[in-house]
Amino acid sequence: MTETADPDLIIRVAAKGDGVTADGRHVAFSAPLDRLNDEGGLIKGPHHVDPPCQHFQSCGGCSLQQLDTESYTQFLTDRVAYALEGQGLLAELMHPPRISQPKTRIRASLRAAKLGDQFKLGFSGAGSHRIVDLKQCEIMVPEMFDLLAPLRKFLKNASRRKHDMNIEMTLVDQGIDLLISNYEPEGLEQREALSDFAKANGLARLSVDGGYGPETQWEPEPVTVTLSGTAVNFPHSGFLQPTHDGQKVLIAAMLEAVGDAKLVADLFAGLGTFTFALSADKKVYAAEGARDAIGSLKLAANHSSRQIFCEHRDLFRRPLSVEELNRFDAVILDPPRAGAREQILQLAQSNVPKICYISCNPASFARDAKQLCEAGYKLEQVWPVGQFLWSTHVEIVSSFTR
Ligand SMILES: C[S@@+](CC[C@H](N)C(=O)[O-])C[C@H]1O[C@@H](n2cnc3c(N)ncnc32)[C@H](O)[C@@H]1O
């Protein structure tokens, strides 16, 4: 984007998604090279496109649909580069971001509630607790969106509750896995109605959680997700990468970072997205803090002929020690948003030759990367990945060597 002295010109998009004028004013829903007129109105520039969704600006699901591909790509690059710069770091090679296509998101968390005569089902509103009753969605896979109309009708009749229900939808091997929380069917009739709804809509599984944990109401065959050819049992609320195309990009970058390492640790392994993507000639140690996830990974590993050793381990409280780490040729870690401060302190003192750090938070990633670089690791490559299209979120795959 061209720098200019014009104070009213939007010159960049800040981390939280607002456009910023040359003189530092923040303008929501603007694009680079838009301009403010004398009344403070927005004159659209060449990077401002018509948002494809009717709920744009009211729905909290996407906030950057006004950006064209060039400026959204630049925004994701800047998110990662500025976070690294803030810690005094520069990657040897920063790849251009790979961005998921519309209508490819395979998991979504929605809310539903009865408000007077109305029943609403959708995402939370932008910056509010309001529910946006979704009539259109440009990010979910069509199978998931198509379920919203029958689900709305069903819940409207089934629920007498005033407060919100939370709906988790995930596309698994058998179809859609649906979990309705804050909802408890009353009596046999309502339970039968749930099963009838699940059957009529071809659901893979339907579960409810009235406050005591998920209770499966319908699951004609065990629900699985296939990760690099291995079917893994999918626990309620299990973690999955949000798009198949994004997952492929993350895996390709991870494989490049790990290279020919023979003994590999996969930390924060979840259900094994990266474990099962590693070639069968490698020995893999997978550690994960969620008991049901590591249980599924272990079962699937046992059924395969792979050399995979699994451990249920809290890596914040009990990170792998330097001695444990030094056995590995490469370490993959993919922690939650908070990052992996405790594990990084141990890695920084280790002599593991290759580290592949996958992150969903540029700030905690840059903080942890600084620790590694100060201890002598070199930040070789960074691959930004935009799996949450039109949002401010960006994922990062990175490779460090020593
Ligand atoms: C971003 S997910 C990555 C999962 C997996 N690598 C994947 O791509 O599907 C982060 C994982 O860290 C796990 N986790 C969170 N806190 C943890 C902790 N203290 N110790 C170990 N694992 C933890 C979560 O359960 C989750 O599976």
The ligand as an SDF file (V2000), in Angstrom:
LIG
                    3D

 27 29  0  0  0  0  0  0  0  0999 V2000
   -4.4650  -25.8850   18.9400 C   0  0  0  0  0  0  0  0  0  0  0  0
   -4.9220  -27.4480   19.5670 S   0  0  0  0  0  0  0  0  0  0  0  0
   -3.9090  -28.4710   18.5710 C   0  0  0  0  0  0  0  0  0  0  0  0
   -4.2990  -29.9080   18.4970 C   0  0  0  0  0  0  0  0  0  0  0  0
   -3.6360  -30.7110   17.3730 C   0  0  0  0  0  0  0  0  0  0  0  0
   -2.2290  -30.4380   17.2460 N   0  0  0  0  0  0  0  0  0  0  0  0
   -4.3340  -30.4870   16.0390 C   0  0  0  0  0  0  0  0  0  0  0  0
   -3.8060  -29.7480   15.2020 O   0  0  0  0  0  0  0  0  0  0  0  0
   -5.4250  -31.0200   15.8440 O   0  0  0  0  0  0  0  0  0  0  0  0
   -4.1390  -27.4040   21.1180 C   0  0  0  0  0  0  0  0  0  0  0  0
   -4.2050  -28.6800   21.9100 C   0  0  0  0  0  0  0  0  0  0  0  0
   -3.5280  -28.4670   23.1760 O   0  0  0  0  0  0  0  0  0  0  0  0
   -4.2200  -29.1840   24.1780 C   0  0  0  0  0  0  0  0  0  0  0  0
   -3.8440  -28.5870   25.4690 N   0  0  0  0  0  0  0  0  0  0  0  0
   -4.3230  -27.4500   26.0260 C   0  0  0  0  0  0  0  0  0  0  0  0
   -3.7180  -27.2230   27.2070 N   0  0  0  0  0  0  0  0  0  0  0  0
   -2.8350  -28.2480   27.3990 C   0  0  0  0  0  0  0  0  0  0  0  0
   -1.9160  -28.5820   28.4260 C   0  0  0  0  0  0  0  0  0  0  0  0
   -1.7880  -27.8130   29.5120 N   0  0  0  0  0  0  0  0  0  0  0  0
   -1.1490  -29.6850   28.2930 N   0  0  0  0  0  0  0  0  0  0  0  0
   -1.2710  -30.4650   27.1930 C   0  0  0  0  0  0  0  0  0  0  0  0
   -2.1380  -30.2100   26.1870 N   0  0  0  0  0  0  0  0  0  0  0  0
   -2.9130  -29.1210   26.2860 C   0  0  0  0  0  0  0  0  0  0  0  0
   -5.6780  -29.0370   23.7890 C   0  0  0  0  0  0  0  0  0  0  0  0
   -6.4550  -30.0430   24.3950 O   0  0  0  0  0  0  0  0  0  0  0  0
   -5.6040  -29.1540   22.2790 C   0  0  0  0  0  0  0  0  0  0  0  0
   -5.7430  -30.4990   21.8740 O   0  0  0  0  0  0  0  0  0  0  0  0
  1  2  1  0
  2  3  1  0
  2 10  1  0
  3  4  1  0
  4  5  1  0
  5  6  1  0
  5  7  1  0
  7  8  2  0
  7  9  1  0
 10 11  1  0
 11 12  1  0
 11 26  1  0
 12 13  1  0
 13 14  1  0
 13 24  1  0
 14 15  1  0
 14 23  1  0
 15 16  2  0
 16 17  1  0
 17 18  1  0
 17 23  2  0
 18 19  1  0
 18 20  2  0
 20 21  1  0
 21 22  2  0
 22 23  1  0
 24 25  1  0
 24 26  1  0
 26 27  1  0
M  CHG  2   2   1   9  -1
M  END
$$$$
